[in-house]
Amino acid sequence: MTDPQAWTAFFGWLTIVNMGIYIISVTALWLMRDFAYRMNARIFGISEEEVARTTFRYIGAFKLLITVFCFAPWLTLKLLA
């Protein structure tokens, strides 16, 4: 897989798949926020505020990782082609 077009396609699809997972996660958390916070607070024995902070960090980190490891390489390869 040394062909730049193959790498471009790979990173393009990787970005699409990961953004799909991100959108599903954010939508599920948005629609079921109270339920998800209560259940996670019970399961892990922490407060709902801590669950909210942890969820916010998770969403932010996931978005950053998608940008750095999926979208940026795809964009770089597109600009170099």
N, CA, C and O of each residue as an XYZ file, in Angstrom:
324
protein
N       0.846     -1.186      0.000
C       0.000      0.000      0.000
C       0.887      1.244      0.000
O       0.802      2.079      0.901
N       1.722      1.356     -1.000
C       2.610      2.510     -1.090
C       2.052      3.601     -1.994
O       2.649      4.671     -2.114
N       0.942      3.349     -2.612
C       0.319      4.301     -3.513
C      -0.339      5.428     -2.707
O      -1.160      5.153     -1.833
N       0.009      6.693     -2.988
C      -0.601      7.802     -2.240
C      -2.127      7.864     -2.365
O      -2.806      8.285     -1.429
N      -2.661      7.454     -3.498
C      -4.116      7.456     -3.665
C      -4.772      6.440     -2.739
O      -5.862      6.682     -2.222
N      -4.116      5.308     -2.529
C      -4.657      4.298     -1.613
C      -4.658      4.829     -0.183
O      -5.619      4.623      0.558
N      -3.579      5.514      0.206
C      -3.516      6.104      1.552
C      -4.560      7.204      1.714
O      -5.176      7.333      2.772
N      -4.754      7.990      0.664
C      -5.769      9.041      0.711
C      -7.156      8.435      0.913
O      -7.939      8.919      1.730
N      -7.451      7.383      0.172
C      -8.744      6.703      0.320
C      -8.874      6.098      1.715
O      -9.935      6.181      2.333
N      -7.795      5.488      2.212
C      -7.811      4.887      3.540
C      -8.124      5.918      4.614
O      -9.005      5.699      5.445
N      -7.409      7.044      4.606
C      -7.637      8.066      5.618
C      -8.987      8.758      5.443
O      -9.591      9.200      6.420
N      -9.459      8.851      4.205
C     -10.785      9.412      3.963
C     -11.871      8.551      4.592
O     -12.746      9.060      5.293
N     -11.814      7.241      4.340
C     -12.807      6.334      4.923
C     -12.651      6.233      6.431
O     -13.645      6.121      7.150
N     -11.415      6.271      6.921
C     -11.175      6.248      8.361
C     -11.822      7.460      9.034
O     -12.406      7.345     10.111
N     -11.711      8.606      8.393
C     -12.340      9.822      8.921
C     -13.866      9.684      8.922
O     -14.522     10.035      9.903
N     -14.417      9.184      7.845
C     -15.878      9.041      7.745
C     -16.410      8.076      8.805
O     -17.403      8.371      9.470
N     -15.756      6.932      8.962
C     -16.206      5.946      9.947
C     -16.115      6.510     11.366
O     -17.052      6.377     12.153
N     -14.993      7.133     11.686
C     -14.828      7.682     13.028
C     -15.771      8.849     13.296
O     -16.261      8.991     14.416
N     -16.037      9.679     12.304
C     -16.999     10.766     12.494
C     -18.410     10.198     12.689
O     -19.206     10.762     13.440
N     -18.716      9.097     12.022
C     -20.001      8.442     12.237
C     -20.150      7.956     13.666
O     -21.195      8.145     14.288
N     -19.102      7.327     14.189
C     -19.113      6.873     15.581
C     -19.237      8.056     16.524
O     -19.964      7.993     17.516
N     -18.529      9.135     16.217
C     -18.583     10.349     17.040
C     -20.005     10.927     17.048
O     -20.525     11.273     18.109
N     -20.619     11.030     15.898
C     -21.966     11.600     15.801
C     -22.978     10.729     16.531
O     -23.862     11.248     17.213
N     -22.860      9.413     16.395
C     -23.757      8.505     17.116
C     -23.575      8.657     18.620
O     -24.557      8.684     19.363
N     -22.333      8.756     19.076
C     -22.055      8.912     20.511
C     -22.637     10.210     21.055
O     -23.292     10.218     22.097
N     -22.396     11.294     20.349
C     -22.889     12.599     20.806
C     -24.415     12.626     20.794
O     -25.035     13.137     21.726
N     -25.019     12.080     19.747
C     -26.476     12.054     19.662
C     -27.080     11.204     20.776
O     -28.064     11.599     21.401
N     -26.488     10.039     21.020
C     -26.995      9.173     22.089
C     -26.874      9.851     23.449
O     -27.795      9.784     24.263
N     -25.749     10.498     23.694
C     -25.581     11.197     24.969
C     -26.532     12.384     25.086
O     -27.022     12.683     26.174
N     -26.789     13.051     23.981
C     -27.687     14.200     23.997
C     -29.130     13.760     24.264
O     -29.851     14.395     25.034
N     -29.539     12.663     23.616
C     -30.918     12.206     23.760
C     -31.178     11.493     25.085
O     -32.291     11.533     25.607
N     -30.151     10.843     25.624
C     -30.334     10.064     26.846
C     -29.414     10.555     27.970
O     -28.908      9.753     28.754
N     -29.203     11.851     28.043
C     -28.251     12.426     28.988
C     -28.551     12.024     30.429
O     -27.676     11.492     31.111
N     -29.751     12.265     30.897
C     -30.080     11.969     32.295
C     -29.925     10.491     32.610
O     -29.352     10.122     33.635
N     -30.440      9.646     31.721
C     -30.333      8.207     31.921
C     -28.869      7.760     31.942
O     -28.462      6.999     32.821
N     -28.089      8.230     30.982
C     -26.684      7.828     30.895
C     -25.888      8.311     32.112
O     -25.063      7.571     32.648
N     -26.134      9.543     32.544
C     -25.410     10.068     33.704
C     -25.771      9.298     34.970
O     -24.893      8.953     35.760
N     -27.074      9.024     35.166
C     -27.500      8.273     36.360
C     -26.917      6.869     36.381
O     -26.401      6.415     37.402
N     -27.003      6.180     35.234
C     -26.512      4.802     35.176
C     -25.005      4.741     35.397
O     -24.530      3.887     36.146
N     -24.250      5.626     34.765
C     -22.805      5.620     34.940
C     -22.413      6.029     36.355
O     -21.437      5.512     36.900
N     -23.157      6.942     36.947
C     -22.880      7.328     38.333
C     -23.087      6.141     39.264
O     -22.299      5.933     40.187
N     -24.125      5.372     39.035
C     -24.381      4.179     39.855
C     -23.334      3.101     39.621
O     -22.824      2.505     40.570
N     -23.016      2.855     38.365
C     -22.072      1.781     38.033
C     -20.691      2.067     38.620
O     -20.069      1.182     39.206
N     -20.216      3.292     38.464
C     -18.858      3.619     38.883
C     -18.778      4.245     40.267
O     -17.682      4.503     40.765
N     -19.920      4.494     40.892
C     -19.927      5.041     42.237
C     -19.373      6.453     42.340
O     -18.676      6.794     43.296
N     -19.692      7.270     41.339
C     -19.254      8.666     41.348
C     -20.478      9.553     41.170
O     -21.571      9.070     40.875
N     -20.286     10.846     41.350
C     -21.408     11.767     41.229
C     -21.748     11.996     39.746
O     -20.935     11.752     38.855
N     -22.956     12.466     39.525
C     -23.374     12.763     38.154
C     -22.564     13.919     37.567
O     -22.352     13.971     36.356
N     -22.113     14.834     38.407
C     -21.277     15.941     37.926
C     -19.945     15.417     37.393
O     -19.438     15.895     36.379
N     -19.384     14.420     38.099
C     -18.129     13.821     37.637
C     -18.345     13.058     36.332
O     -17.480     13.070     35.456
N     -19.473     12.406     36.202
C     -19.809     11.720     34.946
C     -19.904     12.749     33.815
O     -19.418     12.504     32.711
N     -20.521     13.884     34.086
C     -20.652     14.936     33.066
C     -19.281     15.449     32.639
O     -19.028     15.625     31.447
N     -18.393     15.691     33.609
C     -17.041     16.169     33.274
C     -16.274     15.128     32.470
O     -15.607     15.456     31.489
N     -16.372     13.877     32.891
C     -15.661     12.804     32.196
C     -16.197     12.629     30.776
O     -15.424     12.421     29.841
N     -17.502     12.711     30.616
C     -18.110     12.589     29.292
C     -17.658     13.733     28.391
O     -17.358     13.515     27.217
N     -17.607     14.934     28.922
C     -17.160     16.089     28.147
C     -15.711     15.905     27.703
O     -15.365     16.220     26.565
N     -14.860     15.393     28.604
C     -13.454     15.141     28.247
C     -13.346     14.048     27.179
O     -12.536     14.152     26.258
N     -14.167     13.001     27.308
C     -14.162     11.911     26.335
C     -14.533     12.430     24.942
O     -13.850     12.135     23.961
N     -15.608     13.198     24.866
C     -16.053     13.721     23.571
C     -14.983     14.633     22.964
O     -14.699     14.554     21.769
N     -14.396     15.492     23.786
C     -13.351     16.385     23.299
C     -12.111     15.641     22.834
O     -11.547     15.966     21.789
N     -11.681     14.647     23.599
C     -10.499     13.877     23.231
C     -10.744     13.082     21.956
O      -9.867     12.999     21.096
N     -11.933     12.497     21.829
C     -12.255     11.721     20.636
C     -12.235     12.612     19.395
O     -11.716     12.219     18.350
N     -12.801     13.807     19.515
C     -12.812     14.750     18.389
C     -11.386     15.158     18.014
O     -11.051     15.241     16.833
N     -10.559     15.410     19.010
C      -9.171     15.788     18.759
C      -8.409     14.649     18.085
O      -7.656     14.886     17.141
N      -8.594     13.429     18.553
C      -7.915     12.281     17.957
C      -8.352     12.049     16.514
O      -7.529     11.712     15.664
N      -9.627     12.226     16.237
C     -10.107     12.089     14.850
C      -9.441     13.138     13.969
O      -9.005     12.840     12.857
N      -9.367     14.353     14.468
C      -8.778     15.440     13.684
C      -7.301     15.185     13.409
O      -6.843     15.341     12.277
N      -6.557     14.795     14.436
C      -5.108     14.638     14.303
C      -4.730     13.385     13.517
O      -3.856     13.441     12.652
N      -5.376     12.257     13.806
C      -4.937     10.992     13.226
C      -5.726     10.535     12.006
O      -5.310      9.589     11.336
N      -6.841     11.170     11.700
C      -7.640     10.768     10.532
C      -7.763     11.897      9.517
O      -7.384     11.743      8.356
N      -8.296     13.033      9.964
C      -8.580     14.123      9.032
C      -7.314     14.827      8.544
O      -7.187     15.096      7.350
N      -6.378     15.130      9.444
C      -5.154     15.853      9.060
C      -4.331     15.068      8.033
O      -3.893     15.656      7.044
N      -4.104     13.754      8.229
C      -3.366     13.023      7.185
C      -4.109     12.994      5.851
O      -3.490     13.106      4.792
N      -5.434     12.846      5.898
C      -6.207     12.852      4.648
C      -6.061     14.199      3.934
O      -5.821     14.249      2.728
N      -6.209     15.287      4.695
C      -6.093     16.615      4.104
C      -4.693     16.856      3.539
O      -4.543     17.429      2.459
N      -3.691     16.425      4.258
C      -2.312     16.576      3.779
C      -2.100     15.832      2.474
O      -1.519     16.370      1.530
N      -2.568     14.608      2.422
C      -2.416     13.827      1.186
C      -3.211     14.441      0.034
O      -2.758     14.411     -1.111
N      -4.382     14.992      0.321
C      -5.167     15.646     -0.731
C      -4.452     16.892     -1.256
O      -4.459     17.157     -2.458
N      -3.839     17.648     -0.356
C      -3.143     18.863     -0.776
C      -1.869     18.544     -1.549
O      -1.477     19.303     -2.435
N      -1.230     17.444     -1.226
C       0.008     17.063     -1.930
C      -0.251     16.422     -3.292
O       0.634     16.401     -4.147
N      -1.449     15.904     -3.493
C      -1.761     15.224     -4.762
C      -1.938     16.189     -5.895
O      -2.203     15.775     -7.024
